Amino acid sequence: PGCLLLQILSYLGACDRLLKQGYEEGQVEEAMEMFQYSENKAAEFLRLLAQFNDMGFQQNEIKEVLLLCGNQREKALEELMMK
């Protein structure tokens, strides 16, 4: 039981830190789930998602490509450019 509580508190802390960086709650929760609650991977995903979104790419395409490319920026950008 104590272990689960620590995991929940860790998750909530990670979500709170990501929300404070200006990401939307739904996106934060989705990213945390996609990356098995790894705050670092979720943060990188959200950063790249925002970056590619600002470049004019479609959000659903960005998500798909980032997952396929494992958050590798250059590889993901190449894939997006080819679409």
C-alpha positions as CSV (number, residue, x, y, z in Angstrom):
1,P,0.0,0.0,0.0
2,G,2.8,2.5,0.9
3,C,4.5,1.8,-2.5
4,L,1.3,2.7,-4.4
5,L,0.9,5.9,-2.4
6,L,4.5,6.9,-3.3
7,Q,3.8,6.2,-7.0
8,I,0.6,8.3,-6.9
9,L,2.4,11.2,-5.2
10,S,5.3,10.9,-7.7
11,Y,2.8,11.0,-10.6
12,L,0.9,14.0,-9.2
13,G,4.2,15.9,-8.6
14,A,5.4,15.2,-12.1
15,C,2.0,16.3,-13.5
16,D,2.1,19.5,-11.4
17,R,5.6,20.3,-12.7
18,L,4.6,19.8,-16.3
19,L,1.4,21.9,-15.8
20,K,3.5,24.7,-14.4
21,Q,5.5,24.7,-17.6
22,G,2.3,25.7,-19.4
23,Y,1.1,22.4,-20.9
24,E,-2.6,21.6,-20.9
25,E,-3.8,19.1,-18.3
26,G,-5.2,16.6,-20.9
27,Q,-1.9,16.6,-22.8
28,V,0.1,16.1,-19.6
29,E,-2.0,13.1,-18.5
30,E,-1.9,11.6,-22.0
31,A,1.9,12.0,-22.3
32,M,2.5,10.5,-18.8
33,E,0.4,7.5,-19.8
34,M,2.1,7.1,-23.1
35,F,5.5,7.0,-21.6
36,Q,4.6,4.9,-18.6
37,Y,4.8,7.8,-16.2
38,S,8.3,8.8,-17.1
39,E,8.4,12.6,-16.4
40,N,11.5,13.1,-18.6
41,K,10.0,11.3,-21.6
42,A,6.7,13.0,-21.2
43,A,8.3,16.4,-20.9
44,E,10.4,15.9,-24.0
45,F,7.3,14.7,-25.9
46,L,5.3,17.8,-24.8
47,R,8.2,20.1,-25.7
48,L,8.5,18.6,-29.2
49,L,4.7,18.5,-29.7
50,A,4.5,22.2,-29.0
51,Q,7.5,22.9,-31.2
52,F,6.1,21.0,-34.2
53,N,2.7,22.4,-33.6
54,D,4.2,25.9,-33.9
55,M,5.7,24.9,-37.2
56,G,2.2,24.2,-38.5
57,F,2.1,20.4,-38.4
58,Q,-1.2,18.6,-37.3
59,Q,-1.2,17.5,-33.7
60,N,-2.4,13.9,-34.4
61,E,0.4,13.4,-37.0
62,I,2.9,14.9,-34.6
63,K,1.9,12.5,-31.8
64,E,2.0,9.5,-34.1
65,V,5.5,10.4,-35.5
66,L,6.9,11.2,-32.1
67,L,5.8,7.8,-30.7
68,L,7.2,6.0,-33.8
69,C,10.5,7.9,-33.6
70,G,10.9,7.6,-29.8
71,N,10.9,11.4,-29.3
72,Q,13.9,11.8,-31.6
73,R,13.5,15.3,-32.9
74,E,15.4,15.1,-36.2
75,K,14.0,11.8,-37.2
76,A,10.4,13.0,-36.3
77,L,10.9,16.2,-38.3
78,E,12.0,14.2,-41.3
79,E,8.9,12.0,-41.1
80,L,6.6,15.0,-40.7
81,M,8.2,16.7,-43.7
82,M,7.6,13.6,-45.9
83,K,3.9,13.6,-45.1
